[in-house]
Amino acid sequence: PLSREVYIERTDFLEDPPDDWIRLRPGGEVRLRNAYFLRCEEVDRDPDSGEVTGLSCSYDPESLGAPSKGARKKTTAIQWVSAEHALPVDVRLYDRLFTVADPENAGDGKTFRDCLNPRSLEIVRSCLVEPSLAKASPGEPFQFLRNGYFVADEVDSRPGAPVFNRIVDLKDRYRAGAPAAKRK
């Protein structure tokens, strides 16, 4: 459900984006997925660090369900959750177990233990997700859009407090720092 305050992914906002950026920027518009167009009016900052802590935005009440036209066609729809209704969950991001393709033959006298990836598991606490995910059954798969495919953990998930494990990663070209793709 939509509320007055929503959260978006940090990666969906840049203060000084590249020219082909189609997500949110100061003074720019973007559609909230299955909701309204949003315009970033002001950037809120921590007074000490200068870090972005929030965005003050306005929305177009006529845009719900309306097709994108004109300049709005060049934007994308971004993910969001209602601050009032979001469910905090733990998410486990699994990566490759080894830093090389063949740890048994890594060379230089290395054993397979020398090739273990110290970042093969990252646990992110209190990720905010849709409240409907409170009903996730252990073993049930979900797509977290633009992030990958996840499954509710069969051991650690509890009723109303699921834990999600990433089973397939999706790469995001801006997150990965890759050059922008050419558009026709």
C-alpha positions in Angstrom: 0.0 0.0 0.0 1.1 3.5 -0.8 1.7 5.9 2.1 3.0 9.5 2.5 6.5 8.2 3.1 8.1 5.6 0.9 11.6 4.0 0.6 13.4 3.4 -2.7 16.7 1.7 -3.3 19.7 3.9 -2.9 20.9 2.8 -6.3 17.8 4.4 -7.9 18.9 7.9 -7.0 22.0 9.9 -8.2 22.7 13.5 -7.5 25.0 13.9 -10.6 23.9 11.1 -12.9 25.2 10.3 -16.4 23.3 11.7 -19.3 21.4 8.5 -20.0 20.3 8.0 -16.4 16.6 7.1 -16.3 16.0 6.8 -12.6 15.5 9.6 -10.0 17.7 12.7 -9.9 17.3 16.2 -8.3 14.5 17.9 -10.3 13.8 14.7 -12.2 10.8 12.5 -12.5 10.4 8.7 -12.3 7.4 6.4 -11.9 7.0 4.4 -8.7 6.2 0.9 -10.0 2.5 0.4 -10.2 1.9 3.8 -8.7 2.4 7.5 -9.5 5.1 9.7 -11.1 7.4 11.2 -8.5 9.5 14.4 -8.8 12.5 15.0 -6.6 12.1 18.5 -5.2 14.8 18.5 -2.5 17.7 16.4 -1.2 17.9 16.1 2.6 21.4 15.6 4.1 23.1 14.7 7.4 24.5 18.1 8.6 27.7 16.5 9.7 28.6 14.0 7.0 26.7 15.5 4.1 25.3 12.1 3.3 21.9 11.9 1.6 19.4 10.9 4.2 16.2 11.5 2.3 14.4 13.1 -0.6 11.5 15.4 -0.5 9.3 14.7 -3.5 6.0 15.6 -5.0 3.7 13.3 -7.0 1.4 13.7 -10.0 -2.1 12.6 -8.7 -3.2 12.2 -12.4 -0.5 9.7 -13.3 -1.8 6.6 -11.5 -2.4 4.0 -14.3 -1.9 6.6 -17.0 0.5 5.7 -19.8 3.8 7.5 -20.0 3.9 10.2 -22.6 6.5 12.6 -24.0 9.5 13.1 -21.8 8.1 10.6 -19.3 8.6 7.8 -21.7 12.3 8.1 -21.2 12.1 7.2 -17.5 11.7 3.9 -15.8 9.6 2.5 -13.0 11.5 2.0 -9.7 10.8 -0.3 -6.8 9.5 1.2 -3.5 8.0 0.1 -0.2 5.7 2.0 2.1 7.6 3.2 5.2 4.5 2.5 7.2 3.9 -1.0 6.0 7.4 -2.4 5.1 8.6 -5.6 6.7 12.2 -5.8 7.9 13.9 -9.1 6.9 17.3 -10.6 6.8 18.7 -11.3 3.4 21.7 -13.5 2.6 23.6 -12.7 -0.5 25.6 -15.7 -1.7 28.5 -15.3 -4.1 31.1 -17.7 -5.5 32.7 -19.9 -2.9 36.1 -19.7 -4.6 38.1 -16.9 -6.1 39.4 -19.1 -8.9 37.6 -21.5 -11.3 39.7 -24.5 -10.2 40.8 -24.2 -6.6 42.4 -27.7 -6.6 44.9 -26.5 -9.3 45.4 -22.8 -8.3 49.2 -23.1 -8.5 51.8 -21.2 -6.5 51.5 -23.8 -3.7 47.9 -22.7 -2.9 45.4 -25.0 -1.4 41.7 -24.8 -2.0 41.4 -23.0 1.4 43.7 -20.2 0.1 41.1 -19.7 -2.7 38.1 -19.3 -0.5 36.2 -16.1 -1.2 35.9 -14.1 2.0 32.9 -12.4 0.5 31.0 -15.5 -0.5 28.3 -14.7 2.1 27.0 -11.2 3.0 24.1 -10.9 5.4 22.1 -7.8 5.1 19.9 -7.1 8.2 16.6 -5.3 8.2 16.1 -5.1 4.5 12.6 -3.6 3.9 10.3 -5.6 1.7 6.6 -5.7 0.8 4.4 -6.7 3.8 2.9 -9.6 1.8 6.3 -11.4 2.2 5.5 -12.0 5.8 3.4 -15.0 4.5 6.3 -16.5 2.6 6.5 -20.3 3.1 9.9 -21.9 3.7 11.4 -22.9 0.3 9.1 -20.5 -1.6 10.9 -18.6 -4.4 10.6 -14.9 -5.2 12.1 -12.5 -7.6 13.3 -9.3 -6.0 13.2 -7.1 -9.1 16.6 -6.0 -10.4 18.3 -7.9 -7.5 17.8 -11.5 -8.3 15.9 -14.6 -7.3 15.5 -15.5 -3.6 14.0 -18.3 -1.6 12.6 -18.2 1.9 15.1 -20.1 4.1 13.8 -23.5 5.2 15.5 -23.5 8.5 15.7 -19.9 9.8 12.4 -18.5 8.5 9.6 -18.1 11.0 6.0 -17.1 10.6 5.9 -13.4 10.0 9.7 -13.2 10.0 11.1 -14.8 6.9 14.8 -15.0 6.0 15.7 -14.9 2.3 18.6 -16.5 0.5 19.7 -15.2 -2.9 19.8 -18.2 -5.3 20.4 -16.3 -8.6 22.1 -12.9 -8.9 21.0 -10.2 -11.5 23.6 -7.7 -12.5 22.6 -4.1 -12.8 24.8 -2.1 -15.2 24.9 1.0 -13.0 25.5 -0.9 -9.8 28.3 -2.9 -11.6 29.8 0.4 -12.9 29.6 -0.8 -16.5 29.4 1.7 -19.4 25.9 2.6 -20.5 24.4 0.5 -23.3 23.8 2.3 -26.6 20.1 3.0 -27.4 18.6 3.1 -30.8 
